[in-house]
């Protein structure tokens, strides 16, 4: 566990270990939960489909393409759970593939027209 005060800045880094130096890493989704086994019932989205949901979330430059750096302010759930757990989904792409998910950024789903 990592102990922090409320609103303290948290900085995280994910690193891809691969011999292929032509890969990049993209943070697609990060969700917080007070229960490490349940990320559906009571959750808080930091980023979803590359779209930032939390105003304190920031991504940071990394000189290494195989590293994704990001941060946000520490928070707690209103029901005062003692811990917050994160589950993040990252995407690995080829560095030079501009059509890959890593280069699309925020992808919001379009709603279909339900009219006649």
mmCIF file of the C-alpha atoms, coordinates in Angstrom:
data_MODEL
# 
_entry.id   MODEL 
# 
loop_
_atom_site.group_PDB 
_atom_site.id 
_atom_site.type_symbol 
_atom_site.label_atom_id 
_atom_site.label_alt_id 
_atom_site.label_comp_id 
_atom_site.label_asym_id 
_atom_site.label_entity_id 
_atom_site.label_seq_id 
_atom_site.pdbx_PDB_ins_code 
_atom_site.Cartn_x 
_atom_site.Cartn_y 
_atom_site.Cartn_z 
_atom_site.occupancy 
_atom_site.B_iso_or_equiv 
_atom_site.pdbx_formal_charge 
_atom_site.auth_seq_id 
_atom_site.auth_comp_id 
_atom_site.auth_asym_id 
_atom_site.auth_atom_id 
_atom_site.pdbx_PDB_model_num 
ATOM 1   C CA . UNK A 1 1   ? 0.000   0.000  0.000   1.00 0.00 ? 1   UNK A CA 1 
ATOM 2   C CA . UNK A 1 2   ? 0.942   3.588  -0.583  1.00 0.00 ? 2   UNK A CA 1 
ATOM 3   C CA . UNK A 1 3   ? -0.290  6.077  2.031   1.00 0.00 ? 3   UNK A CA 1 
ATOM 4   C CA . UNK A 1 4   ? -1.168  9.643  1.059   1.00 0.00 ? 4   UNK A CA 1 
ATOM 5   C CA . UNK A 1 5   ? -3.165  12.569 2.378   1.00 0.00 ? 5   UNK A CA 1 
ATOM 6   C CA . UNK A 1 6   ? -6.339  13.774 0.693   1.00 0.00 ? 6   UNK A CA 1 
ATOM 7   C CA . UNK A 1 7   ? -5.667  16.027 -2.304  1.00 0.00 ? 7   UNK A CA 1 
ATOM 8   C CA . UNK A 1 8   ? -1.992  15.100 -2.340  1.00 0.00 ? 8   UNK A CA 1 
ATOM 9   C CA . UNK A 1 9   ? -0.651  14.770 -5.872  1.00 0.00 ? 9   UNK A CA 1 
ATOM 10  C CA . UNK A 1 10  ? -0.095  11.153 -6.908  1.00 0.00 ? 10  UNK A CA 1 
ATOM 11  C CA . UNK A 1 11  ? 2.208   10.371 -9.811  1.00 0.00 ? 11  UNK A CA 1 
ATOM 12  C CA . UNK A 1 12  ? 2.236   6.993  -11.521 1.00 0.00 ? 12  UNK A CA 1 
ATOM 13  C CA . UNK A 1 13  ? 4.242   5.419  -14.296 1.00 0.00 ? 13  UNK A CA 1 
ATOM 14  C CA . UNK A 1 14  ? 3.571   2.267  -16.271 1.00 0.00 ? 14  UNK A CA 1 
ATOM 15  C CA . UNK A 1 15  ? 6.489   0.797  -18.149 1.00 0.00 ? 15  UNK A CA 1 
ATOM 16  C CA . UNK A 1 16  ? 6.451   -1.729 -20.979 1.00 0.00 ? 16  UNK A CA 1 
ATOM 17  C CA . UNK A 1 17  ? 9.319   -4.184 -20.840 1.00 0.00 ? 17  UNK A CA 1 
ATOM 18  C CA . UNK A 1 18  ? 10.003  -5.353 -24.373 1.00 0.00 ? 18  UNK A CA 1 
ATOM 19  C CA . UNK A 1 19  ? 12.986  -5.787 -26.646 1.00 0.00 ? 19  UNK A CA 1 
ATOM 20  C CA . UNK A 1 20  ? 10.964  -4.053 -29.388 1.00 0.00 ? 20  UNK A CA 1 
ATOM 21  C CA . UNK A 1 21  ? 11.917  -0.372 -29.102 1.00 0.00 ? 21  UNK A CA 1 
ATOM 22  C CA . UNK A 1 22  ? 9.274   0.591  -31.667 1.00 0.00 ? 22  UNK A CA 1 
ATOM 23  C CA . UNK A 1 23  ? 6.357   0.236  -29.224 1.00 0.00 ? 23  UNK A CA 1 
ATOM 24  C CA . UNK A 1 24  ? 4.494   2.944  -27.327 1.00 0.00 ? 24  UNK A CA 1 
ATOM 25  C CA . UNK A 1 25  ? 2.175   2.806  -24.335 1.00 0.00 ? 25  UNK A CA 1 
ATOM 26  C CA . UNK A 1 26  ? -1.175  4.612  -24.014 1.00 0.00 ? 26  UNK A CA 1 
ATOM 27  C CA . UNK A 1 27  ? -3.367  4.952  -20.902 1.00 0.00 ? 27  UNK A CA 1 
ATOM 28  C CA . UNK A 1 28  ? -6.881  4.147  -22.095 1.00 0.00 ? 28  UNK A CA 1 
ATOM 29  C CA . UNK A 1 29  ? -8.900  3.716  -18.897 1.00 0.00 ? 29  UNK A CA 1 
ATOM 30  C CA . UNK A 1 30  ? -8.304  4.055  -15.137 1.00 0.00 ? 30  UNK A CA 1 
ATOM 31  C CA . UNK A 1 31  ? -11.073 3.362  -12.650 1.00 0.00 ? 31  UNK A CA 1 
ATOM 32  C CA . UNK A 1 32  ? -10.922 3.585  -8.848  1.00 0.00 ? 32  UNK A CA 1 
ATOM 33  C CA . UNK A 1 33  ? -12.870 1.465  -6.380  1.00 0.00 ? 33  UNK A CA 1 
ATOM 34  C CA . UNK A 1 34  ? -12.945 0.969  -2.605  1.00 0.00 ? 34  UNK A CA 1 
ATOM 35  C CA . UNK A 1 35  ? -13.074 -2.810 -3.230  1.00 0.00 ? 35  UNK A CA 1 
ATOM 36  C CA . UNK A 1 36  ? -10.129 -4.472 -5.029  1.00 0.00 ? 36  UNK A CA 1 
ATOM 37  C CA . UNK A 1 37  ? -12.469 -7.202 -6.320  1.00 0.00 ? 37  UNK A CA 1 
ATOM 38  C CA . UNK A 1 38  ? -15.371 -5.042 -7.535  1.00 0.00 ? 38  UNK A CA 1 
ATOM 39  C CA . UNK A 1 39  ? -14.838 -2.376 -10.181 1.00 0.00 ? 39  UNK A CA 1 
ATOM 40  C CA . UNK A 1 40  ? -18.523 -2.159 -11.157 1.00 0.00 ? 40  UNK A CA 1 
ATOM 41  C CA . UNK A 1 41  ? -20.602 -1.280 -8.081  1.00 0.00 ? 41  UNK A CA 1 
ATOM 42  C CA . UNK A 1 42  ? -18.985 1.785  -6.525  1.00 0.00 ? 42  UNK A CA 1 
ATOM 43  C CA . UNK A 1 43  ? -16.398 3.308  -8.848  1.00 0.00 ? 43  UNK A CA 1 
ATOM 44  C CA . UNK A 1 44  ? -14.855 6.583  -9.859  1.00 0.00 ? 44  UNK A CA 1 
ATOM 45  C CA . UNK A 1 45  ? -13.472 7.118  -13.357 1.00 0.00 ? 45  UNK A CA 1 
ATOM 46  C CA . UNK A 1 46  ? -10.224 9.006  -13.784 1.00 0.00 ? 46  UNK A CA 1 
ATOM 47  C CA . UNK A 1 47  ? -9.989  8.392  -17.532 1.00 0.00 ? 47  UNK A CA 1 
ATOM 48  C CA . UNK A 1 48  ? -12.252 6.326  -19.831 1.00 0.00 ? 48  UNK A CA 1 
ATOM 49  C CA . UNK A 1 49  ? -11.527 5.520  -23.490 1.00 0.00 ? 49  UNK A CA 1 
ATOM 50  C CA . UNK A 1 50  ? -8.730  8.092  -23.436 1.00 0.00 ? 50  UNK A CA 1 
ATOM 51  C CA . UNK A 1 51  ? -11.140 10.813 -22.250 1.00 0.00 ? 51  UNK A CA 1 
ATOM 52  C CA . UNK A 1 52  ? -10.217 12.510 -18.975 1.00 0.00 ? 52  UNK A CA 1 
ATOM 53  C CA . UNK A 1 53  ? -13.068 12.312 -16.440 1.00 0.00 ? 53  UNK A CA 1 
ATOM 54  C CA . UNK A 1 54  ? -11.346 13.699 -13.333 1.00 0.00 ? 54  UNK A CA 1 
ATOM 55  C CA . UNK A 1 55  ? -10.334 17.390 -13.474 1.00 0.00 ? 55  UNK A CA 1 
ATOM 56  C CA . UNK A 1 56  ? -7.122  16.704 -11.526 1.00 0.00 ? 56  UNK A CA 1 
ATOM 57  C CA . UNK A 1 57  ? -5.942  13.959 -13.915 1.00 0.00 ? 57  UNK A CA 1 
ATOM 58  C CA . UNK A 1 58  ? -2.951  14.845 -16.089 1.00 0.00 ? 58  UNK A CA 1 
ATOM 59  C CA . UNK A 1 59  ? -0.728  12.890 -18.395 1.00 0.00 ? 59  UNK A CA 1 
ATOM 60  C CA . UNK A 1 60  ? 2.965   13.746 -18.425 1.00 0.00 ? 60  UNK A CA 1 
ATOM 61  C CA . UNK A 1 61  ? 5.709   13.593 -20.999 1.00 0.00 ? 61  UNK A CA 1 
ATOM 62  C CA . UNK A 1 62  ? 8.084   10.666 -20.823 1.00 0.00 ? 62  UNK A CA 1 
ATOM 63  C CA . UNK A 1 63  ? 11.365  10.574 -22.756 1.00 0.00 ? 63  UNK A CA 1 
ATOM 64  C CA . UNK A 1 64  ? 10.831  6.827  -23.084 1.00 0.00 ? 64  UNK A CA 1 
ATOM 65  C CA . UNK A 1 65  ? 8.049   5.785  -25.507 1.00 0.00 ? 65  UNK A CA 1 
ATOM 66  C CA . UNK A 1 66  ? 7.540   2.579  -23.538 1.00 0.00 ? 66  UNK A CA 1 
ATOM 67  C CA . UNK A 1 67  ? 6.509   4.510  -20.411 1.00 0.00 ? 67  UNK A CA 1 
ATOM 68  C CA . UNK A 1 68  ? 3.195   6.200  -19.687 1.00 0.00 ? 68  UNK A CA 1 
ATOM 69  C CA . UNK A 1 69  ? 3.181   8.812  -16.927 1.00 0.00 ? 69  UNK A CA 1 
ATOM 70  C CA . UNK A 1 70  ? 0.110   10.285 -15.307 1.00 0.00 ? 70  UNK A CA 1 
ATOM 71  C CA . UNK A 1 71  ? -1.096  11.755 -12.044 1.00 0.00 ? 71  UNK A CA 1 
ATOM 72  C CA . UNK A 1 72  ? -4.124  12.948 -10.104 1.00 0.00 ? 72  UNK A CA 1 
ATOM 73  C CA . UNK A 1 73  ? -5.092  14.264 -6.664  1.00 0.00 ? 73  UNK A CA 1 
ATOM 74  C CA . UNK A 1 74  ? -5.676  11.671 -3.953  1.00 0.00 ? 74  UNK A CA 1 
ATOM 75  C CA . UNK A 1 75  ? -9.303  11.258 -2.930  1.00 0.00 ? 75  UNK A CA 1 
ATOM 76  C CA . UNK A 1 76  ? -11.501 9.028  -0.816  1.00 0.00 ? 76  UNK A CA 1 
ATOM 77  C CA . UNK A 1 77  ? -14.973 7.665  -1.384  1.00 0.00 ? 77  UNK A CA 1 
ATOM 78  C CA . UNK A 1 78  ? -17.757 9.506  0.457   1.00 0.00 ? 78  UNK A CA 1 
ATOM 79  C CA . UNK A 1 79  ? -18.543 6.390  2.502   1.00 0.00 ? 79  UNK A CA 1 
ATOM 80  C CA . UNK A 1 80  ? -15.059 6.691  4.053   1.00 0.00 ? 80  UNK A CA 1 
ATOM 81  C CA . UNK A 1 81  ? -13.519 3.482  2.875   1.00 0.00 ? 81  UNK A CA 1 
ATOM 82  C CA . UNK A 1 82  ? -9.946  3.227  4.181   1.00 0.00 ? 82  UNK A CA 1 
ATOM 83  C CA . UNK A 1 83  ? -8.446  2.382  0.771   1.00 0.00 ? 83  UNK A CA 1 
ATOM 84  C CA . UNK A 1 84  ? -8.795  3.229  -2.886  1.00 0.00 ? 84  UNK A CA 1 
ATOM 85  C CA . UNK A 1 85  ? -7.756  0.704  -5.538  1.00 0.00 ? 85  UNK A CA 1 
ATOM 86  C CA . UNK A 1 86  ? -6.963  1.463  -9.168  1.00 0.00 ? 86  UNK A CA 1 
ATOM 87  C CA . UNK A 1 87  ? -7.492  -0.668 -12.234 1.00 0.00 ? 87  UNK A CA 1 
ATOM 88  C CA . UNK A 1 88  ? -5.992  0.724  -15.415 1.00 0.00 ? 88  UNK A CA 1 
ATOM 89  C CA . UNK A 1 89  ? -6.118  -0.514 -18.979 1.00 0.00 ? 89  UNK A CA 1 
ATOM 90  C CA . UNK A 1 90  ? -3.222  0.415  -21.214 1.00 0.00 ? 90  UNK A CA 1 
ATOM 91  C CA . UNK A 1 91  ? -2.773  -0.113 -24.924 1.00 0.00 ? 91  UNK A CA 1 
ATOM 92  C CA . UNK A 1 92  ? 0.457   -1.062 -26.686 1.00 0.00 ? 92  UNK A CA 1 
ATOM 93  C CA . UNK A 1 93  ? 0.905   0.185  -30.248 1.00 0.00 ? 93  UNK A CA 1 
ATOM 94  C CA . UNK A 1 94  ? 3.582   0.437  -32.899 1.00 0.00 ? 94  UNK A CA 1 
ATOM 95  C CA . UNK A 1 95  ? 5.260   3.840  -32.702 1.00 0.00 ? 95  UNK A CA 1 
ATOM 96  C CA . UNK A 1 96  ? 4.852   4.669  -36.393 1.00 0.00 ? 96  UNK A CA 1 
ATOM 97  C CA . UNK A 1 97  ? 1.216   3.488  -36.781 1.00 0.00 ? 97  UNK A CA 1 
ATOM 98  C CA . UNK A 1 98  ? -0.762  6.727  -36.747 1.00 0.00 ? 98  UNK A CA 1 
ATOM 99  C CA . UNK A 1 99  ? -4.029  4.797  -37.258 1.00 0.00 ? 99  UNK A CA 1 
ATOM 100 C CA . UNK A 1 100 ? -3.573  2.829  -34.015 1.00 0.00 ? 100 UNK A CA 1 
ATOM 101 C CA . UNK A 1 101 ? -5.602  3.342  -30.832 1.00 0.00 ? 101 UNK A CA 1 
ATOM 102 C CA . UNK A 1 102 ? -2.648  5.119  -29.205 1.00 0.00 ? 102 UNK A CA 1 
ATOM 103 C CA . UNK A 1 103 ? -2.915  8.022  -31.647 1.00 0.00 ? 103 UNK A CA 1 
ATOM 104 C CA . UNK A 1 104 ? -6.720  8.407  -31.482 1.00 0.00 ? 104 UNK A CA 1 
ATOM 105 C CA . UNK A 1 105 ? -6.728  10.022 -28.042 1.00 0.00 ? 105 UNK A CA 1 
ATOM 106 C CA . UNK A 1 106 ? -10.167 10.539 -26.529 1.00 0.00 ? 106 UNK A CA 1 
ATOM 107 C CA . UNK A 1 107 ? -12.757 8.314  -28.178 1.00 0.00 ? 107 UNK A CA 1 
ATOM 108 C CA . UNK A 1 108 ? -16.310 9.130  -27.147 1.00 0.00 ? 108 UNK A CA 1 
ATOM 109 C CA . UNK A 1 109 ? -18.975 6.802  -28.390 1.00 0.00 ? 109 UNK A CA 1 
ATOM 110 C CA . UNK A 1 110 ? -21.536 8.344  -30.700 1.00 0.00 ? 110 UNK A CA 1 
ATOM 111 C CA . UNK A 1 111 ? -25.175 7.824  -29.708 1.00 0.00 ? 111 UNK A CA 1 
ATOM 112 C CA . UNK A 1 112 ? -27.482 6.398  -32.306 1.00 0.00 ? 112 UNK A CA 1 
ATOM 113 C CA . UNK A 1 113 ? -30.632 8.183  -33.379 1.00 0.00 ? 113 UNK A CA 1 
ATOM 114 C CA . UNK A 1 114 ? -33.652 6.316  -31.986 1.00 0.00 ? 114 UNK A CA 1 
ATOM 115 C CA . UNK A 1 115 ? -36.184 8.244  -34.030 1.00 0.00 ? 115 UNK A CA 1 
ATOM 116 C CA . UNK A 1 116 ? -38.070 6.831  -36.992 1.00 0.00 ? 116 UNK A CA 1 
# 
